Amino acid sequence: MPLPSPFDLGEVAKRLRMALVEDERHGLWALGPESGGHALTSAELPEIVLPDRDGRDFELRALRGTEMIMVAWA
């Protein structure tokens, strides 16, 4: 969606009352509602181990340096 320039994402987050976090090193931003009353304090992914399709443990850090998209739901 085209946005006017300059665009103030901080102002959007404030008006929507949503948490805004930035990963300066990677130039990434995340905007979303607070969960359980706690806002995200960083955009750094914690160490996560999930089962792969065969049920074996897979460490997400193995993807470090690789572009990916993660979809999650609750």
Distance bins in CASP14 RR format, pairs under 12 A and 6 or more apart:
PFRMAT RR
TARGET T0000
AUTHOR 0000-0000-0000
RMODE 2
METHOD distances of the structure
MODEL  1
1 7 0 0 0 0 0 1 0 0 0 0 0
3 9 0 0 0 0 1 0 0 0 0 0 0
3 11 0 0 0 0 0 1 0 0 0 0 0
3 12 0 0 0 0 1 0 0 0 0 0 0
4 11 0 0 0 0 0 1 0 0 0 0 0
4 12 0 0 0 0 0 1 0 0 0 0 0
7 13 0 0 0 0 0 1 0 0 0 0 0
7 29 0 0 0 0 0 1 0 0 0 0 0
8 14 0 0 0 0 1 0 0 0 0 0 0
8 15 0 0 0 0 1 0 0 0 0 0 0
8 20 0 0 0 0 0 1 0 0 0 0 0
8 29 0 0 0 0 0 1 0 0 0 0 0
9 15 0 0 0 0 0 1 0 0 0 0 0
9 16 0 0 0 0 0 1 0 0 0 0 0
9 18 0 0 0 0 0 1 0 0 0 0 0
9 19 0 0 0 0 0 1 0 0 0 0 0
9 20 1 0 0 1 0 0 0 0 0 0 0
9 21 0 0 0 0 0 1 0 0 0 0 0
9 22 0 0 0 0 1 0 0 0 0 0 0
9 27 0 0 0 0 0 1 0 0 0 0 0
9 28 0 0 0 0 0 1 0 0 0 0 0
9 29 1 0 0 1 0 0 0 0 0 0 0
9 30 0 0 0 0 0 1 0 0 0 0 0
9 31 1 0 0 1 0 0 0 0 0 0 0
9 32 0 0 0 0 0 1 0 0 0 0 0
10 16 0 0 0 0 1 0 0 0 0 0 0
10 17 0 0 0 0 0 1 0 0 0 0 0
10 18 0 0 0 0 1 0 0 0 0 0 0
10 19 0 0 0 0 0 1 0 0 0 0 0
10 20 1 0 1 0 0 0 0 0 0 0 0
10 21 0 0 0 0 0 1 0 0 0 0 0
10 22 0 0 0 0 1 0 0 0 0 0 0
10 29 0 0 0 0 1 0 0 0 0 0 0
10 31 0 0 0 0 1 0 0 0 0 0 0
11 18 0 0 0 0 0 1 0 0 0 0 0
11 20 0 0 0 0 1 0 0 0 0 0 0
11 31 0 0 0 0 0 1 0 0 0 0 0
12 18 0 0 0 0 1 0 0 0 0 0 0
12 19 0 0 0 0 0 1 0 0 0 0 0
12 20 0 0 0 0 1 0 0 0 0 0 0
12 29 0 0 0 0 0 1 0 0 0 0 0
12 31 1 0 0 1 0 0 0 0 0 0 0
12 32 0 0 0 0 0 1 0 0 0 0 0
13 19 1 0 0 1 0 0 0 0 0 0 0
13 20 1 1 0 0 0 0 0 0 0 0 0
13 21 0 0 0 0 1 0 0 0 0 0 0
13 22 0 0 0 0 0 1 0 0 0 0 0
13 29 0 0 0 0 1 0 0 0 0 0 0
13 30 0 0 0 0 0 1 0 0 0 0 0
13 31 1 0 1 0 0 0 0 0 0 0 0
13 32 1 0 0 1 0 0 0 0 0 0 0
13 33 0 0 0 0 0 1 0 0 0 0 0
13 34 0 0 0 0 0 1 0 0 0 0 0
13 39 0 0 0 0 0 1 0 0 0 0 0
13 40 0 0 0 0 0 1 0 0 0 0 0
14 20 0 0 0 0 1 0 0 0 0 0 0
14 31 0 0 0 0 0 1 0 0 0 0 0
15 31 0 0 0 0 0 1 0 0 0 0 0
16 31 1 0 0 1 0 0 0 0 0 0 0
16 32 0 0 0 0 1 0 0 0 0 0 0
16 33 0 0 0 0 1 0 0 0 0 0 0
16 34 0 0 0 0 0 1 0 0 0 0 0
17 31 0 0 0 0 0 1 0 0 0 0 0
17 32 0 0 0 0 1 0 0 0 0 0 0
17 33 0 0 0 0 1 0 0 0 0 0 0
17 34 0 0 0 0 1 0 0 0 0 0 0
17 37 0 0 0 0 0 1 0 0 0 0 0
17 39 0 0 0 0 0 1 0 0 0 0 0
18 29 0 0 0 0 0 1 0 0 0 0 0
18 30 0 0 0 0 1 0 0 0 0 0 0
18 31 1 0 1 0 0 0 0 0 0 0 0
18 32 1 0 1 0 0 0 0 0 0 0 0
18 33 1 0 1 0 0 0 0 0 0 0 0
18 34 1 0 0 1 0 0 0 0 0 0 0
18 35 0 0 0 0 0 1 0 0 0 0 0
18 39 0 0 0 0 1 0 0 0 0 0 0
18 40 0 0 0 0 0 1 0 0 0 0 0
19 29 0 0 0 0 0 1 0 0 0 0 0
19 30 1 0 0 1 0 0 0 0 0 0 0
19 31 1 0 0 1 0 0 0 0 0 0 0
19 32 1 0 1 0 0 0 0 0 0 0 0
19 33 1 0 0 1 0 0 0 0 0 0 0
19 34 1 0 1 0 0 0 0 0 0 0 0
19 35 0 0 0 0 1 0 0 0 0 0 0
19 36 0 0 0 0 0 1 0 0 0 0 0
19 37 0 0 0 0 1 0 0 0 0 0 0
19 38 0 0 0 0 1 0 0 0 0 0 0
19 39 1 1 0 0 0 0 0 0 0 0 0
19 40 1 0 1 0 0 0 0 0 0 0 0
19 41 0 0 0 0 1 0 0 0 0 0 0
19 42 0 0 0 0 0 1 0 0 0 0 0
19 43 0 0 0 0 0 1 0 0 0 0 0
20 28 0 0 0 0 0 1 0 0 0 0 0
20 29 1 0 0 1 0 0 0 0 0 0 0
20 30 1 0 0 1 0 0 0 0 0 0 0
20 31 1 0 1 0 0 0 0 0 0 0 0
20 32 1 0 0 1 0 0 0 0 0 0 0
20 33 0 0 0 0 0 1 0 0 0 0 0
20 34 0 0 0 0 0 1 0 0 0 0 0
20 39 0 0 0 0 1 0 0 0 0 0 0
20 40 0 0 0 0 1 0 0 0 0 0 0
20 41 0 0 0 0 0 1 0 0 0 0 0
20 42 0 0 0 0 0 1 0 0 0 0 0
20 43 0 0 0 0 1 0 0 0 0 0 0
21 27 0 0 0 0 0 1 0 0 0 0 0
21 28 0 0 0 0 1 0 0 0 0 0 0
21 29 1 0 0 1 0 0 0 0 0 0 0
21 30 1 0 1 0 0 0 0 0 0 0 0
21 31 0 0 0 0 1 0 0 0 0 0 0
21 32 0 0 0 0 1 0 0 0 0 0 0
21 34 0 0 0 0 0 1 0 0 0 0 0
21 39 1 0 0 1 0 0 0 0 0 0 0
21 40 1 0 1 0 0 0 0 0 0 0 0
21 41 1 0 0 1 0 0 0 0 0 0 0
21 42 1 0 0 1 0 0 0 0 0 0 0
21 43 1 0 1 0 0 0 0 0 0 0 0
21 44 0 0 0 0 1 0 0 0 0 0 0
21 45 0 0 0 0 0 1 0 0 0 0 0
22 28 1 0 0 1 0 0 0 0 0 0 0
22 29 1 0 1 0 0 0 0 0 0 0 0
22 30 1 0 0 1 0 0 0 0 0 0 0
22 31 0 0 0 0 0 1 0 0 0 0 0
22 40 0 0 0 0 0 1 0 0 0 0 0
22 41 0 0 0 0 0 1 0 0 0 0 0
22 42 0 0 0 0 1 0 0 0 0 0 0
22 43 1 0 0 1 0 0 0 0 0 0 0
22 44 0 0 0 0 0 1 0 0 0 0 0
23 29 1 0 0 1 0 0 0 0 0 0 0
23 30 0 0 0 0 1 0 0 0 0 0 0
23 40 0 0 0 0 0 1 0 0 0 0 0
23 41 0 0 0 0 0 1 0 0 0 0 0
23 42 1 0 0 1 0 0 0 0 0 0 0
23 43 1 1 0 0 0 0 0 0 0 0 0
23 44 1 0 0 1 0 0 0 0 0 0 0
23 45 0 0 0 0 1 0 0 0 0 0 0
24 42 0 0 0 0 0 1 0 0 0 0 0
24 43 0 0 0 0 1 0 0 0 0 0 0
24 44 0 0 0 0 0 1 0 0 0 0 0
25 42 0 0 0 0 0 1 0 0 0 0 0
25 43 0 0 0 0 1 0 0 0 0 0 0
25 44 0 0 0 0 1 0 0 0 0 0 0
25 65 0 0 0 0 0 1 0 0 0 0 0
26 42 0 0 0 0 0 1 0 0 0 0 0
26 43 1 0 0 1 0 0 0 0 0 0 0
26 44 0 0 0 0 1 0 0 0 0 0 0
26 45 0 0 0 0 0 1 0 0 0 0 0
26 64 0 0 0 0 0 1 0 0 0 0 0
26 65 0 0 0 0 1 0 0 0 0 0 0
26 67 0 0 0 0 0 1 0 0 0 0 0
27 43 0 0 0 0 1 0 0 0 0 0 0
28 42 0 0 0 0 0 1 0 0 0 0 0
28 43 1 0 1 0 0 0 0 0 0 0 0
28 44 0 0 0 0 0 1 0 0 0 0 0
28 45 0 0 0 0 0 1 0 0 0 0 0
28 67 0 0 0 0 0 1 0 0 0 0 0
28 69 0 0 0 0 0 1 0 0 0 0 0
29 40 0 0 0 0 0 1 0 0 0 0 0
29 43 1 0 0 1 0 0 0 0 0 0 0
30 39 0 0 0 0 0 1 0 0 0 0 0
30 40 1 0 0 1 0 0 0 0 0 0 0
30 41 0 0 0 0 0 1 0 0 0 0 0
30 42 0 0 0 0 1 0 0 0 0 0 0
30 43 1 0 1 0 0 0 0 0 0 0 0
30 44 0 0 0 0 0 1 0 0 0 0 0
30 45 0 0 0 0 0 1 0 0 0 0 0
30 70 0 0 0 0 0 1 0 0 0 0 0
31 39 0 0 0 0 0 1 0 0 0 0 0
31 40 0 0 0 0 1 0 0 0 0 0 0
31 43 0 0 0 0 0 1 0 0 0 0 0
32 39 0 0 0 0 1 0 0 0 0 0 0
32 40 0 0 0 0 1 0 0 0 0 0 0
32 43 0 0 0 0 0 1 0 0 0 0 0
33 39 0 0 0 0 1 0 0 0 0 0 0
33 40 0 0 0 0 0 1 0 0 0 0 0
34 40 0 0 0 0 1 0 0 0 0 0 0
34 41 0 0 0 0 0 1 0 0 0 0 0
35 72 0 0 0 0 0 1 0 0 0 0 0
35 74 0 0 0 0 1 0 0 0 0 0 0
36 74 0 0 0 0 0 1 0 0 0 0 0
40 46 0 0 0 0 0 1 0 0 0 0 0
44 60 0 0 0 0 0 1 0 0 0 0 0
44 61 0 0 0 0 0 1 0 0 0 0 0
44 64 0 0 0 0 0 1 0 0 0 0 0
45 59 0 0 0 0 0 1 0 0 0 0 0
45 60 1 0 0 1 0 0 0 0 0 0 0
45 61 0 0 0 0 1 0 0 0 0 0 0
45 63 0 0 0 0 1 0 0 0 0 0 0
45 64 0 0 0 0 1 0 0 0 0 0 0
45 65 0 0 0 0 0 1 0 0 0 0 0
45 68 0 0 0 0 0 1 0 0 0 0 0
45 70 0 0 0 0 1 0 0 0 0 0 0
45 72 0 0 0 0 0 1 0 0 0 0 0
46 59 0 0 0 0 0 1 0 0 0 0 0
46 60 0 0 0 0 1 0 0 0 0 0 0
46 61 0 0 0 0 1 0 0 0 0 0 0
47 57 0 0 0 0 0 1 0 0 0 0 0
47 59 1 0 0 1 0 0 0 0 0 0 0
47 60 1 0 0 1 0 0 0 0 0 0 0
47 61 1 0 0 1 0 0 0 0 0 0 0
47 62 0 0 0 0 0 1 0 0 0 0 0
47 64 0 0 0 0 0 1 0 0 0 0 0
48 57 0 0 0 0 0 1 0 0 0 0 0
48 58 0 0 0 0 1 0 0 0 0 0 0
48 59 1 0 0 1 0 0 0 0 0 0 0
48 60 1 0 1 0 0 0 0 0 0 0 0
48 61 0 0 0 0 1 0 0 0 0 0 0
48 62 0 0 0 0 0 1 0 0 0 0 0
48 63 0 0 0 0 0 1 0 0 0 0 0
48 64 0 0 0 0 0 1 0 0 0 0 0
48 70 0 0 0 0 1 0 0 0 0 0 0
48 72 0 0 0 0 0 1 0 0 0 0 0
49 55 0 0 0 0 0 1 0 0 0 0 0
49 56 0 0 0 0 0 1 0 0 0 0 0
49 57 1 0 1 0 0 0 0 0 0 0 0
49 58 1 0 0 1 0 0 0 0 0 0 0
49 59 1 0 1 0 0 0 0 0 0 0 0
49 60 1 0 0 1 0 0 0 0 0 0 0
49 61 0 0 0 0 1 0 0 0 0 0 0
49 62 0 0 0 0 1 0 0 0 0 0 0
50 56 0 0 0 0 0 1 0 0 0 0 0
50 57 1 0 0 1 0 0 0 0 0 0 0
50 58 1 0 1 0 0 0 0 0 0 0 0
50 59 0 0 0 0 1 0 0 0 0 0 0
50 60 1 0 0 1 0 0 0 0 0 0 0
50 61 0 0 0 0 0 1 0 0 0 0 0
50 62 0 0 0 0 0 1 0 0 0 0 0
50 63 0 0 0 0 0 1 0 0 0 0 0
50 70 0 0 0 0 0 1 0 0 0 0 0
50 72 0 0 0 0 0 1 0 0 0 0 0
51 57 1 0 0 1 0 0 0 0 0 0 0
51 58 1 0 0 1 0 0 0 0 0 0 0
51 59 0 0 0 0 0 1 0 0 0 0 0
51 60 0 0 0 0 0 1 0 0 0 0 0
52 58 1 0 1 0 0 0 0 0 0 0 0
52 59 0 0 0 0 0 1 0 0 0 0 0
52 60 0 0 0 0 0 1 0 0 0 0 0
52 62 0 0 0 0 0 1 0 0 0 0 0
56 62 0 0 0 0 0 1 0 0 0 0 0
60 66 0 0 0 0 0 1 0 0 0 0 0
60 68 0 0 0 0 1 0 0 0 0 0 0
60 70 0 0 0 0 1 0 0 0 0 0 0
60 72 0 0 0 0 0 1 0 0 0 0 0
61 68 0 0 0 0 0 1 0 0 0 0 0
62 68 0 0 0 0 0 1 0 0 0 0 0
63 69 0 0 0 0 0 1 0 0 0 0 0
63 70 0 0 0 0 1 0 0 0 0 0 0
END
